[in-house]
Amino acid sequence: MNTKLPSLIGEGQGVGLTMTNKRKNIKRSNIIQLVLAVVVIVLVNIISSFVFTRVDLTAEKRYSLSPATKQLLKNIHDVMFFKVYLEGDLPPGFKRLSNETREMLDEFRAYSDKIQYEFVNPSANPNARERTDAYKLLVERGLQPTDLRVNKKGQASELIIFPGAIVTYRGADVPVQLLMTQLGQNSDKVLNNSIQSMEYNLASAIRQLSVPVKPRIAFIEGQGELSKMETVDIHNALSDFYAVDHITLNHKINSLTVRLKSDSAHDKLVNKYHAIIIAKPTTPYDEKDKFLIDQFIMRGGKVLWLIDPVFATMDSLKKYNATMGISNDVNLDDMLFNYGVRMNTNLVQDINALPIPVKTGQVGNQPHFDFLPWYFFPILTPVINHPIVNGLNAIKTEFISSLDTVESPGIKKTILLTTSPYSRILNAPVYIDLEVLKQQVDERLYNKGPQPVAILLEGKFKSAFQFRLAPDIATNNDLGFLEKSVKPSKMVVISDGDIIKNQFHYSQGYPLPLGYDQYTQQTFGNKDLIMNVMNYLCDDSGLIAVRSRELKLRLLDRTIIDKQRLFWQLLNTLLPIVLIMVFGISKFLVRKKKYAQPAI
């Protein structure tokens, strides 16, 4: 027995030495890992100071800026200041809008150190008079307020919010409306669309302030188009982004083109304008002016056509309570058919229509008016996801006609706007009588489904004069007749010229904002539609593509929430605690087993 004692002692000493060496190896390994981690962190920071990158793990890439926005931010050469009026004790929806705006501006700052911002509360001033003066100043600068009724501690109160910002750059400033209101949409959808449009709205303000040379566009006059006063509001809005002219073609080659000196035998003709607008002509175009427009398109020019295939106005209805809708031949049908659109000489009635005031009786000495839906004034609700119409408010129309697409090789056709599924078609001539307002509508007649009323055409167009006898103006050798587009072009055809026409105050006669209806006191999306169309036609930077981004609403099922409220509250409260406890106990048992003293 004694002879084995030294060997046992030796074995015990060996085990002890092994444990000591093992602890030393673990300690050395931990030190090495710590040093490596520090080295990696230092190297990553050094590399990141030279190489800039950001990672967006969201499915919709909601925190990734478009290349066009990044390029705009790089071209800012002075401080651009955003003053955002979304601060204070806001309702949850507006609080989210405020947070999203702050995150977007932080994203801007990541690409440009010239971006600065401040969030302010326009209602913070306790002095009621000064607060009212501040509200008036914001309205004068272009921001629209939103009035809300909120309940606090059982007491209802009115809250005025200005969901917008003023952007200032080199002494100039522009307003940005952050809340995109939409008729018929719930608050969650409106908020989501506002967040979707935020990058585009903010980037557009940057572009408006920072781009030194504005593209040129022109309204065509001379064929009974809308007057300057009838388009004054959209003219002013477009002037923020473009140099806007009003021109008459009058058979003059230089009305749309300019001749550049070149080394060749003939000077080169180029377009003077990026795009032209033809707004509700009432007299026919002759072949010479049509030829000038056609060649403008062949050279890459863009066109917004606002044509009424059927002529009908409310002026006759106001006097006689009845009128006729007759064909309005302005001699452009053959050109549009060649490019890919057929204009139908009909009027579309729609149950989803704008109400108009109609005299229905007499109260004392005063006439009594009721608002009744006028089915000849369809309200268009955009339904497709396209940069031009994505997130737009409803569009009001007056005496609109249907459009069809026709075969045109190489031309991409996109239907931008349609009437509702409850539509009816009346072929011209159409008898229009206000008495129908007092009759019960027969919904069985409104069974023609959605009718296209606005179409986008894109591609290389063929000349409408390719296989025709060209007018005298084309015999000039210096004109350089083109049988097809030299580069891809775009055009938008809308079968209602009144979409771009602003109303006038019924008693004082001054022009009202485009899209505002003074009778229903609602603001429709007509101005935004025209602005989006022109931005899409003229935008070479690709910024308009940002509007096609879609952020999906992932809303909770309110029915399940109400039925299972207690279960989900307990689950969300207790489950994290249980998981942490399980993790802690498991970690303790693993460490205990790993570092337990072995029996000798």
N, C-alpha and C positions, 0 to 999 in steps of 0.2 A: 504494500500500500504506500509506504513512504517513498519507494523508488519512483512512483508515478507522479508524485507531487510537483517536482520541478517542471516536468513536461506540461502539466496543467497550468502552472504559473506562466510558463513560456507561451502557451497558447492564448492565455488571457491577455498577456502583454501584446501578442501579435494582433489580437482582435482590436485592442485599444489603439495600437498604431494604425491599423487599417481605418478605424473610424475617424481618427485624427486626420489622416491623409485625405479621407473622403470629404471631411468638412473643409479642409484647405482647398481641395479641387473645386468644391461648390462655390466657396468664397471667391476663388480666382476666376471661375466662370462668370459669376455675377458681376465682378469688377470689369471683366472683358466686355460683357454685354452692355454694361452701363457706358463704358468708354465708346463702344461702337455706336450706341444710340445717340450719344452726344455728338460724335463725329458726323453721323448721318444727318442729324438735325441742322448742324452748322453748314454742311454742304448743301442741303436743300435750300436753306435760307440764302446762301451765296448765289446759287443757281437761279433762284426765284427773283433775285434782285436784277438779273440780266434778262431772264426769260419770263414773260408775263403770260399766264394762262389761268382760265377759270373752268370749273367743271359744274355742269348743270345736270343733276340726276333726276329731275322731274320728267314725267312722261311727255308733257307738252312743250318742254324746254321753255317754261314760262319766265325763267330768269336769264335767258340767253338773248342778247341783243342781235338784231339783224346786221349783216355787213354794211348796209346803207346807213344805219344809225351810227355804227362805229366810225364810218368814214366822215360823217357829219361832225362827230365829236372831235375827231382829229384835226378838223379844219377850223376849230374855234381858236381865235388868236387873242382873245381878251376875256375878262371875267363875264360870265353869263349868270345872272342871278334869278332864281326862282323863288317867288314869294307865294306860298301856298296857304290858302285860307281854310284849312281843315285842322283846327286845333281847338282844344277845350273839351267840355263834357258833351261828347257826340253820341248819338244812337249807335248801336253795334254795327249796322251796315256802313255808316259813314266812317266809323272808326276803322273798319277794315279797309275802306277806300283810302283813308289817310295813311295807314300802314303800308299799303301797296304802293302808294305814291312815293313814300319815303324810301322804300326798297328800290323802286325804279330809279330814283335820283341818285341813290348810293351806287347803283349799277352804272349810271352815267359817269359818276365821279371816278369809278375804277378805270375808265378809259380816257378821262380828261380831267386834269387838275384845275381847269378853268370853271368847272361847274360848282356853284355855291347855291345854297338854298336856306330858307327859313320858313317855319310853320308858325302862323299867327292866328289868333282868335279875333275875328272882327267884332264879336259881341262882348269882348272883355271890358270895354269902357263902361263904368257904372253910370255915366251921365247919359240919359236917354236922348237928349238933343244931339250931343256929339256923336253918339252911336248911330243915330239916324242919318246924320251928315256923312258919316263914314260909309254907310250902306249906299247912299246916293252916289258917292264918288266911285264906288266899286261898279255900280251899274253903268255909270258914264264911261268907265274904262272897259266895259264889255263883258262883265261877269253877271250871270243870271242867278238870282237867289232861289232857294227852295224853302218853302214854308212848311213846317211840320208841327203837329200837335202831339205833345208828349205828356205822359203821366208820371209825376214824381210824388211819391208818398201820398197817393190818392188825389193829387191836385193836378188838373189839366193846365198846361201852359203852351204858349206858342213859341217855337224855336225857329229862328231864321239862320239858314246855313248857306254859305257861298262855296259850293263844291267846285272850286276852280283855282287857278293860279295866274299871276302876272309875271311874265318873263321879260327881263330887261337886259339889253345888250347895246353898249356904245350909245347910250342916250335914247334909244328907241325901245318900246315895249309892246307886247302883244298879249291878249288874254287867251287863256286855255281853259275850256270847260271840261272838267274831269268826269262829270256825271252825264252819261248819254241816256237821256230820257226816251222811252219808247211807249207808245200807246198800246194798251192791252197786254202789256207784259208785267209779270209779278216783280216784286222788288229784288228777289234773288237773281232773276234773269237780267234785269237792268244793271245791277251791280256787277255781275259777271261780264256783261258786254262792255261796261265801262272800263273794267280792268283789262279786258282784251284789247281795247282801243287805246290804252294809256300810252304805250310806247309810240304809236303813230302820232297821237295828238301832241305829245311833248316834243317828239322829233320834228314834227311839222313846224312847230314854233321856232325851233332851233334853225331849221332851214330857212324859214321866212326872214329871220333876223340876220343870218350869217352869210347867205348866198348873195354875192355882190351884183351879179347880172341876172335879171329876171327873163325867163323865156317870153317870147311875144306871141300873143293870140289875138284874134280879131272877130268881131261880130260883123256878119255880112248884112248890108242894107241895100235898099233899092227895089225890092220886090214886095213891099208891104209888110215887112217883118215887124216884130215888136219894136216900139220906140225906145229911145234911151231912158225915158222916165219909167217905162214899163219893165225895164231890166236894170234899173239903177242900183238896186240892192245887191244883186249878184255881181254887177260890174264892180262895185266897191269891194265886195268880198274877194273876187278874183284878183283885184289890183294888189292885194297883199302878197300874192305869189307870182303874178304875171304882169307884163306890160300890155295893157288892153287897149286895142284900137277899135274904131268903127269905120268900116270902109265900104265903098261902092265899087263893084267890079267894072261895069260900064265898058266891057270889051277890052279893057286895058291889060296888056300882058304884065306890066309892072305893078298891078294892083296886088298880086299875090307872090310875085317873084322879084328877084334882083339879079342883075347881070354882073358876074365876077370876071375880072380880067384873067386870062389864061394864056399859056404859050401856044395853044393850038390855033387853028384858023378861025374858030368861032369862040366867043366868050361863053362861059358856063352860066346857065340859069340855075339858081337855087331858090328855095322857098324863103320868104321873108318871115313866115310865121310857123310856129310849131303846130298850131291847130286853129281851126275856124269854127264858128258857131252859126248855124243857120236856124234862126228862131222864129217859127210860125210865119212863113211867107204866105201871102194871099193872092199874089199875081204870078203868072207863069214866068219861069226863067227861059230866056232864049238860048239857042244852041251855042252861041259864042261864049256866054258866061258859064254855061254848063261845061264847055270844053276847058275853060280855065280851071274850074273846080276839079275836073277829072284829072288834068295834068298835075295839079297841086297834090292830089292823092298819089299819082304815079311817082312823084318825087319824094314820097315818104310823109306827106302832110296828113294830119289827122282831122277828122270832122265829127262834130256833134250835130246830128240832124234832129230837129224838133219840128215835125211836120204834122199838120192836121189833114188827114185824108178827107174828112167831112167838115164842112164849115157850119158851125152853129154857135150862137152866142146867147148870153142871158139878157142882153139889152132889149131884144125884141120881146122876150118873155116878160120883162118888167112892164112893158107898155101894153102888150096885147094878151098876155097869159098864154100865148101859143106862138110857135115858129116852125120853120122847116129846116131840117138838116140836109144840106145838099152837097154833092161831090165838090171837093176843093182841088181841082187839077192845077198844080203848079209846075207841071212838066218835069218832074224829077223821078217819076215812077220807073222809067226805063233805066235810069242810072242805078237806082237802088236795087232793082231787080237784077241787073248785071253783077252788082257787088254781092248779092246773096239774100236780099230781103224783098218781100212783096207787101205793099201797103194795101190793106183792104178798105174799100169804101163802105164802111159800116160804123155803127155806134154800138158800144158795149154797155149794157146795163148790168149793175151789180147790186145785190142786196146789201153788201158791205159798202155803204155809200156815205158821203158827207151830208149831214143835215143842213138845210137852208131855212131861213125864216120865211114863213108863209102866213099871210093874213087869213085868219080863220073866223074872225068875228069883230064885234065892236063892243067896247066897254065904255059906256058914257060917250064922250066925244073923242075917245082915243081908240085907234085900231088895235086889235089884239092879235099878236103873232105867236105861232107855235113853230118849233123846229121839227121838221119832218125829213126823213132821208130821201135825198134826190138821187135816184138810181142812175142818172146820167153822169154823176160825179163819183166814180169808184174810188175807194181808198185802197191803195196798194200796200200790202205788207210783204217786205222782202223775205224770202224763204230759203234762198241758196247761200252757200258759203263762198262768196266771191269778194275780193277787195273793194269793189265799187259799192256793194249793197250790204256787206256784212255789218250787222249791228245797227243798221239805219232805223230811224223812226219811220212810221207809216208815211206814205206819200199821198198827197191829195191831187186829184186830177179833175179836168172839166172836159166833157164830151170827147172821150178817148176812143180810138179804133183799135182793131186787132191787127197783128202782124203775122206773117208766115215766113219761114226760111225756105229758100230755093237752092237748087243744086248750083254750087260754085266751087270748082276744084281748088284745093289748097287753102280754102278759107275756113277758119275755125269759128263756129257760131255758138254763142252763149246767151241763153235767155236770162236776162237780168231781173225783169219784173213781169208778173202776171196778175190778172184779176183773181178774185176768189173763186172757189169751185161753184159758187152760186151766181153764175153769169148768164146773160142773155144777149143775143146778137140781133141787131136790127139793121137791115141793108138800106142804104140811101136810095132814094130820098126818105127821110124819117120825119113823121109828124110828131112834134114835141109839144106837149100840153101840160101845164101845171095842175090841171084838174086831176091827173093821175095820182097826185100826192094824197088826195082825199079818199082814194079808193083802197080797198083791201088788196094787198099784193097776193098774186097767185104764184106761190113758190114753185109750182110744177113747171112754169115757163122758164125758170132760171136753172136750166139743166145742161148748159153747154160746157161746163167745166172751166178751168183756168184758161184765160186767153192771153197769149204773149203780147206785151205792149212796149217792151224795151229789149233790144237785142244788141249784143256786142259782136262785131266782126273783126277778126284778126288774121293777117297773112299778107301775101303778095297778090294784090288785086290786078285784074286785067282791065284795060281801058274800055270804057263804054263806047268809044269811037273806033275800036280796033277793026271792025268790019263794016264801018259806015262811012259815008261821004263826010269828010271833015268839013267844018265851017270855014269860011274865008280866012279867019284868023289863023288857022293851022297851016295855010299855004306859005307862011313866012318861014323860010329855011332856018332863020336864027332861033326859032322857037324850040326846035329839037323835039319833035313829037315822040312820045314814049307809049309803046303798046302795052306795057305791063310795068308794075312797080319795080323800081330799082332796088328797093329794100322793103322789108316788112312794114306794114302800116296798120292802123287801127281806126275804127269808127264805131260810134254808138248811134243807133236809130231809135227814137222815141216817138210814138204816134200821138203826142199831145204837146202842142206848143205852149199851152198855158202852164205847164209844169215849171217853167222858168220865169213866169210873169208874177210880179209882186202886186198885191192889192193896194188900193188907195183908200185913205180914211174917208168914210162915207159922207162926213159933213165938212171936214176941213180940207180934204183933198191931197194931203201929203202922202208920199209913198210909205208903205209899211214893209217890215222885213219879209223877205221871201219865205214862204211856208207858213206864215202866220195868217190865220183866218179870223178876221175881226168879229164875225158873227158868233162863232162857237168859242172864240178866244182860246183856241188851241194852236200850238205850233207844230207843224208837220216837218218831215225831213227833206223837203224839196231842195233847200239850199245845200245841205250836206250831200245830197245826191249829185247835184251839178258840180260841186267842188270835187267830189270823189271821181266823177267821170273825167273832168279835166286833168286832175292829178294823174289818173291812170293813163290817159292819152299822152300827156306831156312828160311824165316822169321817166327820166333815163337812169335815175339812181337806184330804182327798185324799192324805194321806201314804201310805196303804196302796197307792196306785197305783205307788209307787216299786218295789214288789216285782215288778211285771210287766216291768221292764227286763231285757233279755237281752244279755249280753256274749258274743259268739261266741268259741269256742275256735279259734284258728288255729294248730294244732299242725303240726309238721313231720312228713313221712312217714319214720318210723324205718327202714323197709326200704330206702328210697333213701339215707338217711343212712349206713347201714351199708355199702352197696355202693359208694357214691361219696364216701366220707368225704374222701379225699385231694384229689379234684378240687374239692370245695366249700371245703375249707380253703385251697387255693392260690388259688382264685378270690376268696374273701373277703379274703385277705391281699394278693395282688398287684394285683388290679383297681383298688383305690383309689389305689395308688401310680402305676400306669400312667396313670390318668386325670389325676392331678395333673401328671405329667410332660408329657403331651400338651397340657394346658391352658397350662402354663408356656411350652413351646416355641412354641405358637401365638400366645400373647400377645407373646412376644419378637419373632417375625417380623412381626406386625402393626405393632408400634411402630416397628420398624426401617424398614419400608416407608413408614410415615406420616411419620417425621421424618428420613428420609435426605436428605443434602445434594444438591441437584440439580447436575448438571454444568454448568459455565459454557461 
